[in-house]
Amino acid sequence: MGGAQKLNRGGGVFAGDFMGYEDSWANQYRSPTTPLSSAEVNDLFEGFEIIRFHERDEKAKTALGKMKHWHTYSIVAIKRAS
């Protein structure tokens, strides 16, 4: 997230999702992933005002209709002026 810290000037908005450790795809997926804990995600947003932080931790279908365990963090944050 270092790049986002540098590029996102005061007043800039970040909106995105991060994978949690309990997600079905967090380990041994077809490509490497970088799951994070709630604390690790929050640490990424030092210098931001977090507008929305939502943790999803449930079993539900993928877009292809297959069941999986979803563990994600959805974030909306505004960069504070330096």
C-alpha positions, 0 to 999 in steps of 0.5 A: 500500500506504500504506493497508494500512500504516496499517490493518494493526496489529502482528500483522495478516496480509497475504496477496496477489499482485502482478503482475510485469513479465513477465506477459502482462497487464502491458502493453496489457491491457484495463485499466491494470495496475501490474506490480512487480519483486521488489525493489519488492514487498519494499520495500512490506513494510518493517515486516513479517515475510515468512512466504512469498514465492513468485515464479511465472514460467511459461506456464500456462492461465487459468481459461478454458483459454487459455495466457498467461505468468504472472509473479506474486509471492505474499506472506504477511507479518505486521506487526511491532508498532511 
